[in-house]
Amino acid sequence: MNMPVAKATGRFSETVIDEEVVVMSLDSGDFFSLTGTARAIWELIDGTRTCDIIVVELAGRHGVDPKAVAADVAAFLDQLENAGLLATG
Amino acid sequence: MPDFASARAAMRLMAAETRVTCGAVPASLGGIPVGPANSRLSKGEYLLHTDTGYRFHYRKGAGVTVDRPSDPDPAEEALWLNGSVYAAIASINGLMPIHASAVAFGGYVTAFTGPSGAGKSTLVAALGQAGLPLFCDDTLVLDLSDPGRIVCLPGHKRLKLTTEAIGLTGAAREEKVGAMIDKFFARPPAGDVREPLPLARLVFLEDGPEPAVKPVAGAQRLALLNDDHYTAELFALGQGLDLAGRFAALARLARQVAISRLVRPRGPARFAKSTTLAAAVARGA
């Protein structure tokens, strides 16, 4: 939880269409559409922020208690990792 | 008025690159044999061997060489040259072919895309009755050299329709396409456009119970564009694009062009309504 979260550079391509960030895995060719909170989390992942910091920043933007969003953020980061979009190790 | 100088240069390039000579055609490309009903595109060359015995070879800068079968059919030869061979030459030369028929309105192009038999030609012919001139039939070639806009090259093929489609659309019937081809060349009711124009919108034709236009947003745009495997892969091969490069090309289309779906039942009963909807889309309504 305290390790910085980083994108798997070189393993995806992304673009913004309308209000969506569209990410394609270069491993699988699968598309992922990120909107709203998912897009915000994706854009907070910069290789320096930890999961805890992302939670705090996201909660701050929405004026809610970090505990209220922590589980959802962790679950979404798991999804990104399982899709091969996050650097591991 | 923009002069679309790059697209005009591309038109001249295509005219030069599609020149045809008769002669011997290699049996393989890059050491890989290309048998009947097969083709291969690699490093500025394209080799096509049809199941009827035609063999076409294109090499960048050298034009097209045709090796005809013992019983050549000029109509069939023209179909190959204007179809698969033309799309391959465009792809090798940095122009993106899309499987689409298109009309023009207000200085912009609206293209209707879908698989073979989706009704693209019939629809654009019918739009002529609504005063929309034909821009291209079946293959739309895009010039991507201006990052600010996507410019379309005017069609290189004559409109081809079945007898039923001619009756539906009011197009003027001309000669039969070929002895073995059950279609006729046709003159579109509102004429055609011979100048390059920017692409405004792309409409995917789909079958459905009720005529309706449905806008497409975000990732769905990319997913639809990605489904047009034939032309997307041909362009990627022609340009040596990897998956990321192909994504970038499709993403650009998805960002710069409005995309919608025209859902309609097939057959004459609801044809007028779906044509009216398509005309409204093409007019930007």
Interface residues (C-beta under 8 A of the other chain):
Chain A: S13 T15 V16 I17 D18 E19 E20 V22 M24 L26 G29 F31 F32 S33 T35
Chain B: A217 G218 A219 R221 L222 A223 N226 L243 A244 F247 A248 A251 A254 R255
